[in-house]
Amino acid sequence: MLMLFPLMTLMADALRVIEIRLRMIALGTSTPDEMFLMVSEKMSAMAEANAIFARGGDPSLVFENYQKIVAANVARLSGSQNY
């Protein structure tokens, strides 16, 4: 039950990032660098998650890593107002 609020926050933030990026793509204001980042950050996060699990790490560490990545995207994309 303690993870409910962080999980809901992560879900809301992830939806916000998706919404901003889709809006930027639809309006033609997205950049090739942003498109590359959309893919490369997911591959990097997956590799980090695999490394955490391979070391026997706690799943909460993976969750915290995703929270940081998504929160950084929300801050970066919300500040750009390119849409």
Backbone as JSON Lines, residues from 0, in Angstrom:
{"i":0,"aa":"M","n":[0.82,-1.2,0.0],"ca":[0.0,0.0,0.0],"c":[0.86,1.26,0.0]}
{"i":1,"aa":"L","n":[2.07,1.18,0.52],"ca":[2.93,2.35,0.57],"c":[3.37,2.79,-0.82]}
{"i":2,"aa":"M","n":[3.37,1.88,-1.78],"ca":[3.82,2.2,-3.13],"c":[2.7,2.78,-4.0]}
{"i":3,"aa":"L","n":[1.48,2.88,-3.49],"ca":[0.36,3.3,-4.31],"c":[0.53,4.73,-4.82]}
{"i":4,"aa":"F","n":[0.86,5.67,-3.95],"ca":[1.0,7.06,-4.39],"c":[2.15,7.23,-5.37]}
{"i":5,"aa":"P","n":[3.34,6.69,-5.08],"ca":[4.42,6.81,-6.07],"c":[4.07,6.16,-7.41]}
{"i":6,"aa":"L","n":[3.36,5.04,-7.37],"ca":[2.95,4.38,-8.61],"c":[1.98,5.26,-9.39]}
{"i":7,"aa":"M","n":[1.02,5.84,-8.72],"ca":[0.05,6.72,-9.38],"c":[0.74,7.96,-9.94]}
{"i":8,"aa":"T","n":[1.7,8.49,-9.2],"ca":[2.46,9.65,-9.68],"c":[3.26,9.29,-10.92]}
{"i":9,"aa":"L","n":[3.91,8.14,-10.9],"ca":[4.68,7.7,-12.06],"c":[3.77,7.53,-13.28]}
{"i":10,"aa":"M","n":[2.61,6.94,-13.08],"ca":[1.68,6.74,-14.18],"c":[1.21,8.08,-14.75]}
{"i":11,"aa":"A","n":[0.88,9.02,-13.88],"ca":[0.42,10.34,-14.34],"c":[1.53,11.07,-15.08]}
{"i":12,"aa":"D","n":[2.74,11.01,-14.54],"ca":[3.87,11.67,-15.19],"c":[4.17,11.04,-16.54]}
{"i":13,"aa":"A","n":[4.12,9.72,-16.63],"ca":[4.39,9.04,-17.9],"c":[3.34,9.42,-18.94]}
{"i":14,"aa":"L","n":[2.09,9.5,-18.53],"ca":[1.04,9.92,-19.46],"c":[1.25,11.35,-19.92]}
{"i":15,"aa":"R","n":[1.73,12.2,-19.03],"ca":[2.01,13.6,-19.4],"c":[3.12,13.67,-20.44]}
{"i":16,"aa":"V","n":[4.18,12.89,-20.26],"ca":[5.28,12.87,-21.22],"c":[4.78,12.37,-22.57]}
{"i":17,"aa":"I","n":[3.99,11.31,-22.57],"ca":[3.44,10.78,-23.82],"c":[2.59,11.84,-24.52]}
{"i":18,"aa":"E","n":[1.75,12.51,-23.75],"ca":[0.87,13.53,-24.31],"c":[1.66,14.67,-24.93]}
{"i":19,"aa":"I","n":[2.67,15.16,-24.23],"ca":[3.48,16.26,-24.74],"c":[4.21,15.85,-26.02]}
{"i":20,"aa":"R","n":[4.81,14.67,-25.98],"ca":[5.56,14.21,-27.15],"c":[4.65,13.97,-28.35]}
{"i":21,"aa":"L","n":[3.48,13.39,-28.14],"ca":[2.56,13.18,-29.25],"c":[2.07,14.51,-29.82]}
{"i":22,"aa":"R","n":[1.82,15.47,-28.95],"ca":[1.39,16.79,-29.4],"c":[2.5,17.44,-30.23]}
{"i":23,"aa":"M","n":[3.75,17.33,-29.77],"ca":[4.87,17.9,-30.52],"c":[5.01,17.24,-31.89]}
{"i":24,"aa":"I","n":[4.84,15.92,-31.95],"ca":[4.92,15.21,-33.22],"c":[3.8,15.66,-34.15]}
{"i":25,"aa":"A","n":[2.58,15.73,-33.61],"ca":[1.43,16.12,-34.43],"c":[1.56,17.54,-34.96]}
{"i":26,"aa":"L","n":[2.13,18.43,-34.18],"ca":[2.29,19.83,-34.6],"c":[3.56,20.07,-35.4]}
{"i":27,"aa":"G","n":[4.39,19.03,-35.5],"ca":[5.63,19.17,-36.26],"c":[6.71,19.95,-35.54]}
{"i":28,"aa":"T","n":[6.6,20.05,-34.21],"ca":[7.6,20.8,-33.45],"c":[8.62,19.9,-32.76]}
{"i":29,"aa":"S","n":[8.48,18.6,-32.94],"ca":[9.45,17.68,-32.37],"c":[10.73,17.73,-33.19]}
{"i":30,"aa":"T","n":[11.84,17.34,-32.56],"ca":[13.13,17.37,-33.24],"c":[13.65,15.95,-33.4]}
{"i":31,"aa":"P","n":[14.59,15.75,-34.33],"ca":[15.21,14.42,-34.45],"c":[15.88,14.0,-33.14]}
{"i":32,"aa":"D","n":[16.47,14.95,-32.43],"ca":[17.1,14.61,-31.15],"c":[16.08,14.09,-30.14]}
{"i":33,"aa":"E","n":[14.9,14.7,-30.11],"ca":[13.84,14.24,-29.2],"c":[13.35,12.86,-29.59]}
{"i":34,"aa":"M","n":[13.23,12.63,-30.88],"ca":[12.79,11.31,-31.36],"c":[13.81,10.24,-30.96]}
{"i":35,"aa":"F","n":[15.09,10.56,-31.13],"ca":[16.15,9.63,-30.73],"c":[16.1,9.39,-29.23]}
{"i":36,"aa":"L","n":[15.89,10.45,-28.46],"ca":[15.84,10.34,-27.0],"c":[14.7,9.44,-26.56]}
{"i":37,"aa":"M","n":[13.55,9.52,-27.25],"ca":[12.4,8.68,-26.89],"c":[12.77,7.21,-26.89]}
{"i":38,"aa":"V","n":[13.56,6.81,-27.86],"ca":[13.93,5.4,-27.98],"c":[15.13,5.06,-27.09]}
{"i":39,"aa":"S","n":[16.15,5.9,-27.15],"ca":[17.39,5.58,-26.43],"c":[17.21,5.57,-24.92]}
{"i":40,"aa":"E","n":[16.36,6.44,-24.38],"ca":[16.17,6.45,-22.92],"c":[15.47,5.18,-22.45]}
{"i":41,"aa":"K","n":[14.6,4.64,-23.27],"ca":[13.92,3.4,-22.9],"c":[14.89,2.21,-22.92]}
{"i":42,"aa":"M","n":[15.74,2.2,-23.93],"ca":[16.74,1.13,-24.01],"c":[17.71,1.22,-22.84]}
{"i":43,"aa":"S","n":[18.11,2.42,-22.48],"ca":[19.02,2.63,-21.36],"c":[18.36,2.22,-20.04]}
{"i":44,"aa":"A","n":[17.11,2.62,-19.85],"ca":[16.39,2.27,-18.62],"c":[16.22,0.76,-18.5]}
{"i":45,"aa":"M","n":[15.96,0.1,-19.62],"ca":[15.81,-1.35,-19.6],"c":[17.14,-2.03,-19.24]}
{"i":46,"aa":"A","n":[18.23,-1.52,-19.79],"ca":[19.54,-2.08,-19.48],"c":[19.87,-1.88,-18.0]}
{"i":47,"aa":"E","n":[19.54,-0.71,-17.46],"ca":[19.78,-0.45,-16.04],"c":[18.93,-1.38,-15.17]}
{"i":48,"aa":"A","n":[17.67,-1.6,-15.58],"ca":[16.8,-2.51,-14.82],"c":[17.37,-3.93,-14.84]}
{"i":49,"aa":"N","n":[17.82,-4.36,-16.0],"ca":[18.42,-5.69,-16.1],"c":[19.64,-5.81,-15.2]}
{"i":50,"aa":"A","n":[20.46,-4.77,-15.16],"ca":[21.66,-4.79,-14.31],"c":[21.28,-4.86,-12.84]}
{"i":51,"aa":"I","n":[20.26,-4.12,-12.45],"ca":[19.8,-4.14,-11.05],"c":[19.33,-5.55,-10.68]}
{"i":52,"aa":"F","n":[18.53,-6.15,-11.56],"ca":[18.02,-7.49,-11.27],"c":[19.13,-8.53,-11.3]}
{"i":53,"aa":"A","n":[20.08,-8.37,-12.21],"ca":[21.19,-9.32,-12.3],"c":[22.03,-9.32,-11.03]}
{"i":54,"aa":"R","n":[22.12,-8.16,-10.39],"ca":[22.87,-8.05,-9.13],"c":[22.02,-8.48,-7.93]}
{"i":55,"aa":"G","n":[20.79,-8.88,-8.18],"ca":[19.91,-9.29,-7.09],"c":[19.28,-8.11,-6.38]}
{"i":56,"aa":"G","n":[19.23,-6.97,-7.07],"ca":[18.7,-5.76,-6.47],"c":[17.2,-5.81,-6.26]}
{"i":57,"aa":"D","n":[16.75,-4.94,-5.41],"ca":[15.34,-4.84,-5.08],"c":[14.58,-4.19,-6.24]}
{"i":58,"aa":"P","n":[13.4,-4.68,-6.57],"ca":[12.61,-4.07,-7.64],"c":[12.3,-2.6,-7.4]}
{"i":59,"aa":"S","n":[12.27,-2.18,-6.14],"ca":[11.99,-0.77,-5.86],"c":[13.09,0.14,-6.43]}
{"i":60,"aa":"L","n":[14.3,-0.4,-6.59],"ca":[15.38,0.39,-7.2],"c":[15.09,0.66,-8.67]}
{"i":61,"aa":"V","n":[14.5,-0.3,-9.34],"ca":[14.1,-0.12,-10.74],"c":[13.0,0.94,-10.81]}
{"i":62,"aa":"F","n":[12.05,0.83,-9.93],"ca":[10.94,1.78,-9.88],"c":[11.47,3.2,-9.64]}
{"i":63,"aa":"E","n":[12.39,3.35,-8.69],"ca":[12.97,4.67,-8.41],"c":[13.71,5.22,-9.61]}
{"i":64,"aa":"N","n":[14.41,4.36,-10.34],"ca":[15.13,4.78,-11.54],"c":[14.15,5.3,-12.59]}
{"i":65,"aa":"Y","n":[13.06,4.58,-12.81],"ca":[12.06,5.02,-13.77],"c":[11.44,6.35,-13.34]}
{"i":66,"aa":"Q","n":[11.18,6.5,-12.04],"ca":[10.61,7.75,-11.54],"c":[11.51,8.93,-11.88]}
{"i":67,"aa":"K","n":[12.8,8.77,-11.69],"ca":[13.75,9.86,-11.98],"c":[13.75,10.22,-13.46]}
{"i":68,"aa":"I","n":[13.75,9.21,-14.31],"ca":[13.77,9.44,-15.75],"c":[12.51,10.17,-16.2]}
{"i":69,"aa":"V","n":[11.37,9.68,-15.76],"ca":[10.1,10.27,-16.18],"c":[9.94,11.68,-15.61]}
{"i":70,"aa":"A","n":[10.31,11.89,-14.36],"ca":[10.21,13.22,-13.76],"c":[11.1,14.22,-14.49]}
{"i":71,"aa":"A","n":[12.29,13.78,-14.9],"ca":[13.18,14.66,-15.67],"c":[12.56,15.01,-17.01]}
{"i":72,"aa":"N","n":[11.91,14.05,-17.65],"ca":[11.25,14.33,-18.92],"c":[10.09,15.31,-18.75]}
{"i":73,"aa":"V","n":[9.3,15.14,-17.71],"ca":[8.19,16.06,-17.46],"c":[8.74,17.48,-17.28]}
{"i":74,"aa":"A","n":[9.77,17.62,-16.47],"ca":[10.34,18.95,-16.22],"c":[10.9,19.55,-17.51]}
{"i":75,"aa":"R","n":[11.64,18.76,-18.26],"ca":[12.26,19.25,-19.49],"c":[11.22,19.62,-20.54]}
{"i":76,"aa":"L","n":[10.27,18.72,-20.77],"ca":[9.28,18.95,-21.82],"c":[8.26,20.0,-21.42]}
{"i":77,"aa":"S","n":[7.89,20.08,-20.18],"ca":[6.94,21.09,-19.72],"c":[7.54,22.48,-19.81]}
{"i":78,"aa":"G","n":[8.84,22.56,-19.58],"ca":[9.51,23.86,-19.64],"c":[9.72,24.35,-21.04]}
{"i":79,"aa":"S","n":[9.75,23.43,-22.01],"ca":[10.05,23.84,-23.38],"c":[8.85,24.53,-24.04]}
{"i":80,"aa":"Q","n":[7.67,24.12,-23.72],"ca":[6.44,24.69,-24.3],"c":[6.54,24.8,-25.82]}
{"i":81,"aa":"N","n":[7.07,23.74,-26.44],"ca":[7.21,23.71,-27.89],"c":[5.92,23.29,-28.59]}
{"i":82,"aa":"Y","n":[4.89,23.19,-27.87],"ca":[3.64,22.73,-28.47],"c":[2.62,23.79,-28.3]}
